[in-house]
């Protein structure tokens, strides 16, 4: 193995360890916190966590074996099953993050009607759609033999070794990622921009009250006044930073998968 392959293998091992630890921690929080279990977003988080754990356990070790051995791990049937799972779980993860953003949008923009709009039954219906969506694309790819081992990625994933069906495969891939990655990204941007708009509106209201209070408190120490103004500035930046982090994480996790 050359230096690049060694570094890549070590990186995959690190990602596997971090993914296992972080997702197991989420499961522990879900199991031992009844408040999280009662909340509707807990179902979306649980679904996302299981998808990530299964990807970590079922797919990433096979990628590591492919890197180390420079060969397909297992037979063709085994690799097709692994590729089917990889496509299904990746799709389900993207849609779960979109579902979480819709839940937060309803909670922030329609707080008084949230419990009537987003019940556990509604969350189950949304999860049912994510599973049906993921299963349909994965099944089509498997039935048309468009999942298998790809040497460039050292992974069992979407792949079309036959030149005869190259055009159909390209159409399927564009359609698949448009209705999965692109759709999820648009939903994330739309919902969180609405959330950010509401957050900025409330920040402005708080800032007005804060400034009125500072004007009335004529004897307030300058250092206290300065701290209030700094907190005011941090409050305005906090919502933008959190939303940018969430959308940025989505792009960082899934954009390389879609591009390659």
Secondary structure, DSSP 8 states (H G I E B T S, - for coil): --HHHHHHHHHHHHHHHHHHHHHHHHHHHHHH-HHHHHSTHHHHHHHHHHHHHHIIIIIIHHHHHHHHHSS-SS-HHHHHHHHHHHHHHHHHHHHHHHHHHHHHHHHHHTGGGHHHHS-HHHHHHHHHHHHHHHHHHHHHHHHTT-EEEETTTTEEEE----GGGHHHHHHHHHHHHIIIIIHHHHHHHHHHHHHHHHHHHHHHHHHHHHHHHHHH-TT--HHHHHHHHHHHHHHHHHHHHHHHHHHHHHHHHHHHHHH-
